[in-house]
Amino acid sequence: MSAFEITGGAQLDGEITPQGAKNEALEVICAVLLTSEPVLIKNVPDIIDVNKLISLLQDLGVLVTKIDESTYRFEAKDIRIEYLDTEDFQKKASSLRGSIMIMGPLLSRFGIAKMPKPGGDKIGRRRLDTHFIGFQKLGAQFDFDTGNNFYSVTAKRLKGTYMLLDEASVTGTANIIMAAVLAEGTTTIYNAACEPYIQQLCSMLNSMGARISGIGSNLLHIQGVSSLKGTEHTILPDMIEIGSFIGMAAMTASRITIKNCRIDMLGIIPDVFRKLGIQMEFINDDIFIPSQSHYEIETFIDGSILTIADAIWPGFTPDLMSIALVVATQAKGSVLIHQKMFESRLFFTDKLIDMGAQIILCDPHRATVIGLNKKVPLKGISMTSPDIRAGVALLIAAMSAQGKSTIYNIEQIDRGYQHIDTRLNSIGAQIKRIA
């Protein structure tokens, strides 16, 4: 098991460019299955989850050509549907939660899709009902083999319909959109997720010949077409990594410029970090974070303690709740962190408490953080990363701590962050990757 050894206390200085968005990459790469023509995708992040998905598509018969470090050409001309029945497919697909999004394109184009129960972060229940209810409303037959946890859907011809999603699931919305673009007639999806990832997927599909309107809202109208063509698409910079860098700069009192952020697509993320006291300046499409020896958490207008809660877009993304929590530990003031969407995502706080943070874990969804105003630095310890986002939060905590820390199970971090140690070391961090 690989690990990071971090020497804390180093101040960073320089420029860093965010990787391509992980969550968008998983969606748009699955979408290449909708056409037999070549699709060129740029700004693809070099991370474990994305590389696993690309490998899975190759096994399905997609011709994949790597043009440069972050650009790939995909051609799904000769798909081997029989591969879905192999043990190799079951093993590979079950290790990656994002693999669930191959089902919509395969069902739409070939009339059949199968999938083992997917893996991913251990952050609580992450049900798949929305995906399959959507497929059924489009006319698919659904089957779940409880013996081997295998899902399958089949349809001779999908037909457009109206549906009101029971939850605004991002991957569920993406899967249903990809199933509906080749369906007969018009599909209306209400309570659709409208994250930038979904907006990007819809824009890419429209450039391929799909007819999707309502992009950016929670009400989508999809006029089915008979076929899609190839296209070129560029993935957004990863807003989760941008938020992580903002928090890291504050925790380490560093002076950092985050380049090419697509600020117009960040929603309220900068505002939430400003409420935690972090100064920042927008310079064209870059975010400049000055070195701050202290930062103070705002209160509500009536003087009550600030609450930061996650919500579906355009609310604050749950993927940055771990970062907000760790940043608050060294701020001046207190904040209530309310993680509504996943019941196990705050369980990493025990490690921060061991480092000296003042945190009260109220229940699986809420934690009260009493900021130490950097008067009592965190101390380095050994710990294990439980999931992607908590792993980076712990890495940030270790970078600000006194002494050395060791983080094990960093494969979790590598799943979502591209060469994070090398990139941070280039601006002054002291992170060593050890076997």
Phi and psi in degrees as a GROMACS rama.xvg file:
@    title "Ramachandran Plot"
@    xaxis  label "Phi"
@    yaxis  label "Psi"
@TYPE xy
-73.976  160.058  SER-2
-147.725  160.33  ALA-3
-105.634  133.944  PHE-4
-108.465  118.454  GLU-5
-116.038  127.187  ILE-6
-95.8836  113.762  THR-7
-80.3187  169.098  GLY-8
96.1219  -6.55758  GLY-9
-78.4446  134.594  ALA-10
-89.8722  134.155  GLN-11
-94.8994  153.002  LEU-12
-154.407  122.129  ASP-13
147.51  -164.565  GLY-14
-110.886  144.401  GLU-15
-140.844  139.032  ILE-16
-108.232  125.999  THR-17
-67.0878  149.709  PRO-18
-72.141  173.574  GLN-19
-66.4041  150.357  GLY-20
-66.9907  120.414  ALA-21
-57.6408  -50.3365  LYS-22
-66.3825  -36.3493  ASN-23
-68.0413  -41.3641  GLU-24
-57.5023  -43.3586  ALA-25
-61.9329  -36.6743  LEU-26
-71.4923  -53.2083  GLU-27
-70.7959  -28.2003  VAL-28
-68.7198  -38.4851  ILE-29
-63.6218  -32.4362  CYS-30
-66.4024  -17.9422  ALA-31
-64.9943  -19.0886  VAL-32
-69.4296  -10.3949  LEU-33
-81.2974  -9.7126  LEU-34
-139.705  152.797  THR-35
-88.4319  -8.02986  SER-36
-86.8359  159.08  GLU-37
-66.0028  141.567  PRO-38
-125.719  124.591  VAL-39
-102.602  124.913  LEU-40
-121.827  127.033  ILE-41
-108.001  159.819  LYS-42
64.3029  38.7697  ASN-43
-78.5222  124.869  VAL-44
-74.1768  142.777  PRO-45
-90.7343  78.8251  ASP-46
-131.066  161.379  ILE-47
-58.7593  -48.0134  ILE-48
-61.1915  -42.9164  ASP-49
-68.7316  -42.2904  VAL-50
-63.8859  -36.6911  ASN-51
-63.5206  -41.7366  LYS-52
-65.8126  -42.5642  LEU-53
-61.1907  -42.2475  ILE-54
-61.9716  -40.2786  SER-55
-63.1524  -42.0195  LEU-56
-64.7705  -37.5493  LEU-57
-60.6301  -42.6333  GLN-58
-64.211  -28.435  ASP-59
-75.8904  -12.0788  LEU-60
113.082  1.96338  GLY-61
-72.6284  129.99  VAL-62
-80.8754  117.335  LEU-63
-115.306  125.561  VAL-64
-121.399  123.127  THR-65
-87.2397  113.827  LYS-66
-80.9211  -46.5566  ILE-67
-150.895  -165.489  ASP-68
-56.0311  -31.9735  GLU-69
-132.284  15.6099  SER-70
-123.612  130.777  THR-71
-130.39  145.766  TYR-72
-109.253  129.178  ARG-73
-116.32  136.918  PHE-74
-136.983  105.492  GLU-75
-96.2283  59.2505  ALA-76
-85.8183  -38.5207  LYS-77
-123.304  81.6547  ASP-78
-85.0094  133.826  ILE-79
-98.2033  88.5499  ARG-80
-61.0498  -30.6624  ILE-81
-62.3087  -19.1076  GLU-82
-62.757  -25.2487  TYR-83
-62.897  -18.8536  LEU-84
-94.9717  4.66481  ASP-85
-92.5498  156.799  THR-86
-65.8756  -33.4066  GLU-87
-62.5009  -43.1632  ASP-88
-62.501  -44.4932  PHE-89
-59.8577  -40.6291  GLN-90
-67.8984  -47.3271  LYS-91
-72.1927  -43.5659  LYS-92
-68.1303  -33.3064  ALA-93
-72.5858  -13.7854  SER-94
-88.9817  -1.86397  SER-95
-140.162  114.999  LEU-96
-64.7948  -35.2519  ARG-97
-62.3658  -17.4649  GLY-98
-63.3143  -18.7828  SER-99
-58.6935  -24.2763  ILE-100
-82.64  3.88919  MET-101
-79.5632  -14.2233  ILE-102
-68.801  -44.1777  MET-103
-59.5563  -50.9895  GLY-104
-62.0948  -42.1409  PRO-105
-65.8487  -42.5911  LEU-106
-62.636  -43.343  LEU-107
-66.2993  -41.8866  SER-108
-90.9178  -33.931  ARG-109
-117.193  -7.34653  PHE-110
80.2017  8.75627  GLY-111
-155.842  143.734  ILE-112
-153.543  143.776  ALA-113
-135.262  153.855  LYS-114
-161.963  130.394  MET-115
-73.3646  163.585  PRO-116
-58.9133  119.964  LYS-117
-77.7087  160.153  PRO-118
-93.0133  -143.012  GLY-119
120.554  -164.654  GLY-120
-65.6045  147.321  ASP-121
-94.5176  79.2124  LYS-122
-123.034  21.36  ILE-123
110.387  -175.282  GLY-124
-64.146  136.135  ARG-125
-138.401  80.6233  ARG-126
-71.6824  158.04  ARG-127
-112.843  8.85815  LEU-128
-54.66  -40.8684  ASP-129
-58.4244  -41.2795  THR-130
-57.0664  -53.8156  HIS-131
-76.4518  -32.0602  PHE-132
-63.3342  -39.6877  ILE-133
-62.6711  -44.6839  GLY-134
-60.4525  -42.4494  PHE-135
-63.1451  -39.3467  GLN-136
-66.2214  -25.7812  LYS-137
-81.8991  -2.61209  LEU-138
107.935  7.28647  GLY-139
-82.5161  152.393  ALA-140
-93.5974  131.563  GLN-141
-112.901  139.543  PHE-142
-140.62  139.703  ASP-143
-127.881  115.397  PHE-144
-84.8383  103.372  ASP-145
-69.5021  -18.3807  THR-146
-67.9153  -41.9603  GLY-147
-121.259  16.1233  ASN-148
53.1015  51.464  ASN-149
-118.301  126.91  PHE-150
-98.4576  146.583  TYR-151
-146.859  146.418  SER-152
-135.576  142.003  VAL-153
-139.015  152.362  THR-154
-163.798  134.802  ALA-155
-71.5181  -39.4832  LYS-156
-157.573  120.191  ARG-157
-76.1835  145.694  LEU-158
-126.649  135.162  LYS-159
-61.6203  150.423  GLY-160
-159.482  174.91  THR-161
-94.7096  138.143  TYR-162
-144.919  141.948  MET-163
-111.135  109.462  LEU-164
-67.3143  140.62  LEU-165
-74.433  -19.3129  ASP-166
-150.349  152.089  GLU-167
-84.8579  61.6029  ALA-168
-69.3535  129.874  SER-169
-67.562  -52.7136  VAL-170
-68.5417  -33.5965  THR-171
-64.4826  -45.2488  GLY-172
-60.4984  -44.3315  THR-173
-60.3452  -44.8179  ALA-174
-63.0588  -42.415  ASN-175
-68.9572  -40.5501  ILE-176
-57.8896  -47.0801  ILE-177
-67.3533  -29.5312  MET-178
-72.8987  -34.7454  ALA-179
-80.761  -22.8493  ALA-180
-64.6917  -26.1036  VAL-181
-106.663  8.49113  LEU-182
-75.3676  160.888  ALA-183
-82.1169  123.234  GLU-184
92.7828  -163.512  GLY-185
-105.171  134.399  THR-186
-111.978  132.646  THR-187
-115.72  124.103  THR-188
-114.914  114.359  ILE-189
-104.609  149.49  TYR-190
63.531  32.7218  ASN-191
-72.4347  147.466  ALA-192
-64.2039  146.459  ALA-193
-131.142  24.4488  CYS-194
-54.8192  157.205  GLU-195
-52.4158  -32.235  PRO-196
-60.8136  -43.0576  TYR-197
-68.2548  -40.3762  ILE-198
-60.0648  -42.3891  GLN-199
-65.6325  -43.3548  GLN-200
-58.985  -46.6325  LEU-201
-63.0478  -41.7276  CYS-202
-63.848  -40.295  SER-203
-63.5136  -45.1563  MET-204
-63.2702  -39.9193  LEU-205
-62.221  -36.7778  ASN-206
-68.7156  -17.6181  SER-207
-90.43  -4.12862  MET-208
112.91  0.129711  GLY-209
-69.822  164.809  ALA-210
-127.233  86.018  ARG-211
-116.318  129.2  ILE-212
-124.612  162.333  SER-213
88.2771  13.6305  GLY-214
-60.0674  131.524  ILE-215
96.9118  -8.73618  GLY-216
-112.356  177.571  SER-217
-96.0877  13.5761  ASN-218
-127.462  105.499  LEU-219
-107.865  141.167  LEU-220
-119.875  126.583  HIS-221
-124.676  113.834  ILE-222
-90.7031  115.37  GLN-223
-63.5059  144.973  GLY-224
-122.912  165.095  VAL-225
-80.3673  -27.5182  SER-226
-160.723  162.914  SER-227
-121.291  154.842  LEU-228
-108.926  179.1  LYS-229
-76.9499  170.896  GLY-230
-162.828  177.098  THR-231
-119.017  142.58  GLU-232
-146.36  141.279  HIS-233
-115.873  125.913  THR-234
-76.2465  141.535  ILE-235
-63.9592  157.115  LEU-236
-64.2353  149.082  PRO-237
-75.7745  111.782  ASP-238
-68.106  -25.0064  MET-239
-70.9701  -39.1392  ILE-240
-68.564  -37.9113  GLU-241
-60.5871  -47.0136  ILE-242
-61.8691  -37.8196  GLY-243
-63.3406  -41.2077  SER-244
-67.4923  -37.1569  PHE-245
-60.053  -48.788  ILE-246
-64.1324  -39.6871  GLY-247
-61.8385  -41.5822  MET-248
-60.8102  -43.1874  ALA-249
-66.7244  -44.3012  ALA-250
-63.4231  -34.0093  MET-251
-103.081  7.89104  THR-252
52.5595  43.8713  ALA-253
-100.76  160.331  SER-254
-110.616  106.455  ARG-255
-132.68  141.41  ILE-256
-112.419  120.958  THR-257
-94.9076  117.975  ILE-258
-88.8879  147.525  LYS-259
50.1656  64.0733  ASN-260
-91.0355  -12.1658  CYS-261
50.6044  61.183  ARG-262
-56.0493  -31.4268  ILE-263
-64.2853  -15.7778  ASP-264
-108.767  10.6112  MET-265
-90.1511  -8.6563  LEU-266
60.0207  -135.285  GLY-267
-91.7682  7.64912  ILE-268
-55.4935  -50.6729  ILE-269
-59.8013  -37.9472  PRO-270
-64.8809  -37.9807  ASP-271
-64.1042  -43.3817  VAL-272
-69.0992  -29.5033  PHE-273
-65.1655  -36.6956  ARG-274
-64.2772  -25.4559  LYS-275
-81.7005  -0.0354052  LEU-276
99.4678  5.8456  GLY-277
-84.4258  124.865  ILE-278
-82.4477  143.598  GLN-279
-156.297  156.942  MET-280
-134.108  133.219  GLU-281
-88.2592  121.983  PHE-282
-121.433  102.155  ILE-283
55.8374  -116.012  ASN-284
-107.092  17.1048  ASP-285
-104.369  155.476  ASP-286
-116.126  120.245  ILE-287
-101.481  125.168  PHE-288
-110.915  112.321  ILE-289
-75.575  161.215  PRO-290
-69.7066  127.166  SER-291
-123.235  122.698  GLN-292
-75.1061  -25.6049  SER-293
-145.089  154.038  HIS-294
-145.859  143.8  TYR-295
-120.95  132.437  GLU-296
-73.6559  132.934  ILE-297
-70.2584  161.515  GLU-298
-109.802  170.503  THR-299
-69.8969  167.478  PHE-300
-56.0112  -36.2062  ILE-301
-83.1768  5.59419  ASP-302
90.3244  -2.16841  GLY-303
-76.6066  161.01  SER-304
-64.0401  134.806  ILE-305
-62.1011  139.951  LEU-306
-116.379  130.38  THR-307
-112.546  119.906  ILE-308
-126.77  145.897  ALA-309
-82.7905  159.274  ASP-310
-162.89  162.989  ALA-311
-64.4799  154.663  ILE-312
-58.257  136.235  TRP-313
-92.5309  23.6107  PRO-314
-73.0226  -176.824  GLY-315
-76.6316  126.848  PHE-316
-65.1418  137  THR-317
-63.1317  -22.4219  PRO-318
-67.9281  -13.0757  ASP-319
-108.748  4.95621  LEU-320
-65.4461  -37.5461  MET-321
-63.0836  -38.27  SER-322
-68.3147  -45.1914  ILE-323
-59.2876  -40.622  ALA-324
-63.4316  -47.7192  LEU-325
-68.817  -34.8583  VAL-326
-63.0591  -37.9735  VAL-327
-65.6872  -23.3688  ALA-328
-63.6781  -25.6798  THR-329
-111.901  8.38951  GLN-330
-82.3908  171.798  ALA-331
-96.1157  122.672  LYS-332
116.262  -178.317  GLY-333
-125.494  156.672  SER-334
-150.847  145.972  VAL-335
-99.0653  119.266  LEU-336
-94.7678  119.487  ILE-337
-117.293  99.6139  HIS-338
-91.4996  96.6249  GLN-339
-81.4861  -30.7077  LYS-340
-89.5587  -23.2117  MET-341
-135.846  128.811  PHE-342
-83.9838  -4.87346  GLU-343
-117.73  7.65767  SER-344
-79.2536  -14.0875  ARG-345
-97.2088  2.75697  LEU-346
-73.6184  -6.38624  PHE-347
-78.7966  -6.62731  PHE-348
-64.1879  -21.7937  THR-349
-60.5402  -32.6754  ASP-350
-70.315  -38.7038  LYS-351
-66.8341  -37.7193  LEU-352
-62.4504  -40.9334  ILE-353
-62.1163  -27.5748  ASP-354
-81.207  -8.10745  MET-355
111.257  2.42042  GLY-356
-69.5484  148.409  ALA-357
-98.6754  97.4219  GLN-358
-134.255  134.124  ILE-359
-110.043  112.979  ILE-360
-82.307  102.629  LEU-361
-71.5182  -40.3019  CYS-362
-167.475  -179.429  ASP-363
-58.8106  -15.8155  PRO-364
-110.405  -13.9063  HIS-365
-133.207  140.195  ARG-366
-139.544  135.32  ALA-367
-99.5855  126.719  THR-368
-111.151  124.466  VAL-369
-101.939  108.746  ILE-370
-66.6242  140.886  GLY-371
-94.8082  -2.06654  LEU-372
54.9893  29.7169  ASN-373
60.6725  12.9828  LYS-374
-77.4561  -29.1088  LYS-375
-121.529  95.1653  VAL-376
-62.4445  150.353  PRO-377
-65.5597  155.722  LEU-378
-113.231  146.677  LYS-379
-69.8843  139.281  GLY-380
-142.454  176.451  ILE-381
-98.2239  138.075  SER-382
-155.078  171.632  MET-383
-124.699  135.526  THR-384
-76.9808  122.136  SER-385
-85.478  -27.386  PRO-386
-158.618  175.759  ASP-387
-57.2015  -54.574  ILE-388
-73.9951  -41.1831  ARG-389
-63.4292  -34.334  ALA-390
-60.6744  -43.269  GLY-391
-72.1684  -34.4843  VAL-392
-61.0829  -41.4855  ALA-393
-67.8484  -36.0226  LEU-394
-62.2933  -43.0653  LEU-395
-63.7845  -42.7429  ILE-396
-59.7681  -43.1175  ALA-397
-65.9248  -35.9914  ALA-398
-66.1418  -27.4263  MET-399
-92.9965  -9.45392  SER-400
-81.7563  161.864  ALA-401
-83.0447  135.153  GLN-402
86.9819  -166.119  GLY-403
-101.332  143.03  LYS-404
-123.824  152.213  SER-405
-125.176  127.95  THR-406
-114.235  118.655  ILE-407
-94.8029  169.779  TYR-408
60.4997  41.1969  ASN-409
-74.2808  -2.86272  ILE-410
-57.4693  -31.6164  GLU-411
-61.7918  -42.62  GLN-412
-67.401  -42.2659  ILE-413
-64.4351  -20.7738  ASP-414
-62.6159  -29.834  ARG-415
-125.655  -7.76123  GLY-416
-128.81  123.545  TYR-417
-80.4983  116.014  GLN-418
43.6537  47.5252  HIS-419
-63.2375  -35.6806  ILE-420
-67.2636  -46.1739  ASP-421
-62.1374  -43.4736  THR-422
-68.3208  -40.4335  ARG-423
-73.6706  -35.9754  LEU-424
-62.4072  -29.7719  ASN-425
-67.2631  -17.9298  SER-426
-114.252  16.5821  ILE-427
117.443  -2.63672  GLY-428
-70.9534  161.418  ALA-429
-124.026  81.5104  GLN-430
-120.497  125.966  ILE-431
-116.627  127.014  LYS-432
-87.9036  124.489  ARG-433
-124.041  148.487  ILE-434
